[in-house]
Amino acid sequence: MRRCLFTLAFLCVSACGGDSSTEATNFRFPAVAGLYQLQGVLNSPPGSGQFSGTLTIRQPSRDESSIYGSADVTVTVAGRRETFTTITFAEVADGGFVQFYLASPTSTNTFHFMGQFGGRNMSGRTDITLTNSVYFGTFTATR
């Protein structure tokens, strides 16, 4: 009888679920953090320029929309080259929409990105303001 009670007690304790690492966790925002290879063209006006480099995106929490990071992106447009190094005013929306700006350490020029994140990639539109001129284009980024 003791053996039967012991076995029954053991089975009851074993069946207690407790914490499980396999439980599904629902986050509000997609996981966009990582190192990305970025490239794109500025095609308005036609043949304006191109850009490429890396983005390092950090995401403190998948329950908040804010993201931040650093960049090493060089733009060649209208015979000028400029490097952008900081990600500012960045956010991700619950549907994967991503928007951010890149800042230059040597000027007040702005480089704006808005696009869609999915899987390991993001792509979309961009605009850059250099002095008094605005250029428009497209980008892709892959991690």
Rosetta blueprint (number, residue, H / E / L):
1 M L
2 R H
3 R H
4 C H
5 L H
6 F H
7 T H
8 L H
9 A H
10 F H
11 L H
12 C H
13 V H
14 S H
15 A H
16 C L
17 G L
18 G L
19 D L
20 S L
21 S L
22 T L
23 E L
24 A L
25 T L
26 N L
27 F L
28 R L
29 F L
30 P L
31 A L
32 V L
33 A L
34 G E
35 L E
36 Y E
37 Q E
38 L E
39 Q E
40 G E
41 V E
42 L E
43 N E
44 S E
45 P L
46 P L
47 G L
48 S L
49 G E
50 Q E
51 F E
52 S E
53 G E
54 T E
55 L E
56 T E
57 I E
58 R E
59 Q L
60 P L
61 S L
62 R L
63 D L
64 E L
65 S L
66 S E
67 I E
68 Y E
69 G E
70 S E
71 A E
72 D E
73 V E
74 T E
75 V E
76 T E
77 V E
78 A L
79 G L
80 R E
81 R E
82 E E
83 T E
84 F E
85 T E
86 T E
87 I E
88 T E
89 F E
90 A E
91 E E
92 V E
93 A L
94 D L
95 G L
96 G L
97 F E
98 V E
99 Q E
100 F E
101 Y E
102 L E
103 A E
104 S L
105 P L
106 T L
107 S L
108 T L
109 N L
110 T E
111 F E
112 H E
113 F E
114 M E
115 G E
116 Q E
117 F E
118 G E
119 G L
120 R L
121 N E
122 M E
123 S E
124 G E
125 R E
126 T E
127 D E
128 I E
129 T E
130 L E
131 T L
132 N L
133 S E
134 V E
135 Y E
136 F E
137 G E
138 T E
139 F E
140 T E
141 A E
142 T E
143 R L
